[in-house]
Amino acid sequence: MITWKNISDKTIKYCYMEAYLKNAVGDRVVGEIRGKKSVILQYTGTYKPGKTHWGGLSVHPAAIYHPNAKSVHIEKVWVEFMDGTKINPVLVDGMISSYGPIGSKIY
């Protein structure tokens, strides 16, 4: 599961996250079904300012799969607001959040 919070002062219309998988020794793995190294997850709002939201691969169960995957990592995030403005993809992999390094969730 991916937990995220809208820290802007605008309502989000769409949020996109580029996710990938790693195995137990930290190597990036390619999905077995589609042969993709990563997947774009799209969440449709509205997401109000200051609110926390949940989602992730449980929302997209067939998005990416590998039997040896041990962690899911978020590499990039971009959003579109209700007023039409956009934030272009921002590299977030390895950034520190209030919950620890982004991309370090073990499932």
C-alpha angles and dihedrals in degrees: 000000000000118000119195139164132216101234094174126095091237133080113252119228098184133010121193126193128185108216134185137178133239130197127229094280093049100258118141111245130208117235112255098216102049101015091235126148092209142005134218112232115201123201119191116212162160093205112176123216114273095015125126119225136193130213140112136130091343086066089047102036096171097037096107132350138182123161092222096049114125103169141028120219131196111220104174137012130193133170142198118209128215090252090060098253117131139204109215120227112301120199105235103161107126096010115136116244130182087269097049133270114353110242098032102104113132117203 
